[in-house]
Amino acid sequence: MQAKNVMGSALLVAGMLLAGCGGATAEPVEQDNLGTSEDALPNCTGQNYEFTYYKDATKTTVVGERGCDCTYYARWGVTTAYFDSWSGTCF
């Protein structure tokens, strides 16, 4: 009887040790360093346009914009499939 308990305990310990081993290892995630991004800005000389991006098809919540105002480029937020756009003339 005592041998049966020792054997059962040994199997339980072995099973618990094996359960903690061999699991999937997490892949290291490479982080983008957006603070040092050197993407070229568009040349807005002579261009006047704007895209306004919305959260959903109701177009009630603005979530981002992109555009040129004749001399400077503006960009903030995110882009989505829901947007309005306009363009004009620079003088």
Residue frames relative to the residue before (quaternion, step in Angstrom):
aa qw qx qy qz dx dy dz
M 1.0000 0.0000 0.0000 0.0000 0.00 0.00 0.00
Q 0.6701 0.4903 -0.3043 0.4668 3.57 0.93 -0.91
A 0.6237 0.5362 -0.3372 0.4580 3.61 1.04 -0.73
K 0.6234 0.5421 -0.3276 0.4585 3.57 1.09 -0.77
N 0.6662 0.4906 -0.3001 0.4749 3.63 0.98 -0.84
V 0.6433 0.5114 -0.3239 0.4687 3.60 1.00 -0.82
M 0.6639 0.5026 -0.3008 0.4649 3.56 0.95 -0.90
G 0.6549 0.5062 -0.3079 0.4692 3.61 0.97 -0.83
S 0.6505 0.5085 -0.3112 0.4706 3.57 1.01 -0.81
A 0.6423 0.5250 -0.3189 0.4584 3.57 1.00 -0.85
L 0.6626 0.4967 -0.3032 0.4715 3.58 0.97 -0.82
L 0.6303 0.5309 -0.3280 0.4618 3.56 1.05 -0.76
V 0.6620 0.4926 -0.3029 0.4768 3.60 0.92 -0.90
A 0.6515 0.5121 -0.3191 0.4600 3.59 0.93 -0.88
G 0.6576 0.5121 -0.3082 0.4586 3.58 0.96 -0.83
M 0.6593 0.4996 -0.3104 0.4684 3.58 0.99 -0.79
L 0.6425 0.5124 -0.3291 0.4651 3.58 1.02 -0.74
L 0.6786 0.4887 -0.2940 0.4628 3.58 0.95 -0.84
A 0.6131 0.5646 -0.3527 0.4254 3.58 1.06 -0.67
G 0.6977 0.4658 -0.2730 0.4708 3.59 1.08 -0.61
C 0.6796 0.4723 -0.2811 0.4859 3.58 1.26 -0.18
G 0.8040 0.3538 -0.2198 0.4244 3.53 -1.25 0.40
G 0.4109 0.7055 -0.4879 0.3089 3.59 1.16 0.30
A 0.6543 -0.4985 0.3861 0.4176 3.53 -1.28 0.25
T 0.2949 -0.7435 0.5727 0.1794 3.54 -0.97 0.85
A 0.4669 -0.6770 0.4928 0.2842 3.55 -1.01 0.77
E 0.3999 -0.6948 0.5476 0.2396 3.53 -0.96 0.93
P 0.4732 -0.6534 0.4868 0.3349 3.61 -0.91 0.74
V 0.3218 -0.7462 0.5571 0.1710 3.55 -0.95 0.92
E 0.3072 -0.7433 0.5666 0.1792 3.54 -0.80 1.03
Q 0.2454 -0.7905 0.5470 0.1252 3.56 -0.68 1.07
D 0.4250 -0.6719 0.5462 0.2637 3.50 -1.10 0.79
N 0.2536 -0.7345 0.6070 0.1665 3.53 -1.07 0.73
L 0.1273 -0.8496 0.5097 0.0454 3.55 0.28 1.30
G 0.5665 0.6220 -0.3803 0.3842 3.57 1.18 -0.41
T 0.7559 0.3435 -0.2024 0.5193 3.58 1.18 -0.41
S 0.3033 0.7675 -0.5109 0.2406 3.57 1.19 0.44
E 0.1354 -0.8116 0.5660 0.0519 3.57 -0.90 0.92
D 0.1619 0.7927 -0.5642 0.1645 3.57 0.92 0.89
A 0.4720 -0.6725 0.4914 0.2890 3.55 -1.00 0.84
L 0.3720 -0.7066 0.5563 0.2298 3.56 -1.00 0.85
P 0.5555 -0.6054 0.4415 0.3605 3.58 -1.09 0.63
N 0.4325 -0.6503 0.5533 0.2897 3.56 -1.17 0.60
C 0.1736 -0.8392 0.5120 0.0591 3.57 -0.35 1.25
T 0.3594 0.7432 -0.4997 0.2625 3.59 1.20 0.11
G 0.8452 0.1121 -0.1212 0.5083 3.55 -0.67 1.14
Q 0.6544 0.4845 -0.3210 0.4836 3.61 1.23 0.15
N 0.0043 0.7892 -0.6130 0.0386 3.55 -0.97 0.88
Y 0.3437 0.7148 -0.5391 0.2834 3.57 -0.24 1.30
E 0.0712 -0.7906 0.6065 0.0453 3.56 -1.28 0.37
F 0.1491 -0.7349 0.6556 0.0889 3.53 -1.16 0.77
T 0.1079 -0.7719 0.6250 0.0435 3.57 -0.85 1.02
Y 0.1875 -0.8124 0.5492 0.0576 3.57 -0.67 1.18
Y 0.2049 -0.8003 0.5599 0.0638 3.54 -1.00 0.97
K 0.6464 -0.5519 0.3850 0.3596 3.55 -1.28 0.54
D 0.8061 -0.0604 0.0809 0.5831 3.60 0.92 -0.88
A 0.7657 -0.4118 0.2603 0.4199 3.56 -1.34 0.02
T 0.5735 0.5880 -0.3983 0.4083 3.63 1.16 -0.30
K 0.2339 -0.8200 0.4861 0.1915 3.58 1.29 -0.40
T 0.4113 0.7060 -0.4785 0.3216 3.57 0.90 0.93
T 0.7614 0.2978 -0.1766 0.5480 3.62 1.14 -0.52
V 0.2723 -0.7648 0.5676 0.1372 3.56 -0.54 1.22
V 0.0998 -0.8153 0.5696 0.0296 3.58 -0.87 1.00
G 0.8228 -0.0507 0.0170 0.5658 3.61 1.23 -0.03
E 0.1093 -0.7713 0.6219 0.0792 3.52 -1.33 0.33
R 0.0553 -0.7422 0.6664 0.0449 3.52 -1.32 0.54
G 0.3345 0.7755 -0.5015 0.1875 3.57 -0.94 0.69
C 0.3393 -0.6928 0.5995 0.2132 3.50 -1.41 0.28
D 0.1289 -0.7805 0.6089 0.0585 3.55 -1.03 0.86
C 0.7649 -0.4017 0.1628 0.4765 3.53 0.58 1.30
T 0.8357 0.0871 -0.0452 0.5403 3.63 0.87 -0.76
Y 0.8068 0.2084 -0.1218 0.5392 3.63 1.04 -0.53
Y 0.3840 -0.7069 0.5547 0.2123 3.54 -1.26 0.57
A 0.1144 -0.7850 0.6069 0.0485 3.57 -0.96 0.89
R 0.0907 0.7802 -0.6126 0.0883 3.55 -1.02 0.88
W 0.2094 0.7515 -0.6121 0.1294 3.56 -0.92 0.92
G 0.7833 0.3427 -0.2477 0.4557 3.57 -1.24 0.44
V 0.5898 -0.5621 0.4562 0.3580 3.51 -1.28 -0.55
T 0.4037 -0.6736 0.5544 0.2756 3.55 -1.31 0.30
T 0.0776 -0.7738 0.6279 0.0320 3.57 -1.19 0.64
A 0.6478 -0.5076 0.3953 0.4080 3.54 -1.32 -0.04
Y 0.6748 0.4642 -0.2780 0.5019 3.61 1.28 -0.26
F 0.2619 0.7787 -0.5276 0.2160 3.57 -0.37 1.19
D 0.2335 -0.6911 0.6565 0.1923 3.49 -1.43 0.28
S 0.0695 -0.7965 0.5986 0.0486 3.57 -1.11 0.53
W 0.0191 -0.7644 0.6437 0.0317 3.51 -1.30 0.43
S 0.1050 -0.7702 0.6238 0.0813 3.53 -1.27 0.35
G 0.1080 -0.7955 0.5953 0.0350 3.52 -1.19 0.58
T 0.5587 -0.5913 0.4732 0.3380 3.51 -1.36 -0.27
C 0.3102 -0.7168 0.5917 0.1996 3.56 -1.08 0.75
F 0.2404 -0.7731 0.5706 0.1376 3.58 -1.02 0.77
